[in-house]
């Protein structure tokens, strides 16, 4: 914590986009997930009008949940199970516009997200941390968190051990996650590791 004083747990204004990015990032590198997100936006996002004074790289808005839920095909080269998960997430977000709003306990938020096919513990915790801004969310199986903890401790760890250790950090485990991600990178405290 002394290396990164004041480090905060960042969220985002569009919970659906963050949740989609979490699913896209399952079991692949951050770079590959970014590429898939770019393809998804190019295929299904709404084109923006050309604006001479605007950002030259900004060409589309992120697709809406309804657009992805009703698309016949997402057109992405990824496993069928993950594509089905994206469609299920889009349908859940269409059916419940408050899906990414804070309500109830962290356990209730995780349970609600885990009812969506393809959303496991890591993804639910990550979505809760970033999209719902649950300050006690903690994706213990994240490879970046595990590597960060190993750097801090000087010895490898596993998700079960890290989760047990994180109990003493409640109700602020999301902040601990930021510090572990920062310890893993030792460069930029806002860069996370690849997802496990």
C-alpha angles and dihedrals in degrees: 000000000000090000093056110027115187094018108166134200104250123214133177138237095239111060093183093056091049091049092049090050090051091055092045088052096054111125095347138090123274089246093054091046091053090051091052091048090052091051091048091052093046091050100040109014122103112256115241121224115258108266117190091203096042132091108293093215095051106092107142142027119238111270117261123243090247092053093053094041092055099038112115090216131006091210096219124137100233138110116299092236092058092046089052089049091054090051091047091049091049091050092047091050090048092050094045115034088185095056092114098041122105112256130147126349131331088253091055091048092050092046091050092051093045091061088071110092111252095020108118131176097281094048094045092050092046092049090047090051098046106025104029092031094226103176091205096052113121124176094203095182093057108126091220092055092047092049092045091051090048091052092049094045098035090231135079120261137190132225094259093051093044092049091051091049091048091061089083089056094061131158091021103050092129088065090049088052090056091052092048091049088049091049089052094053099032085192112069119014091210096056114096130204125249114284124257 
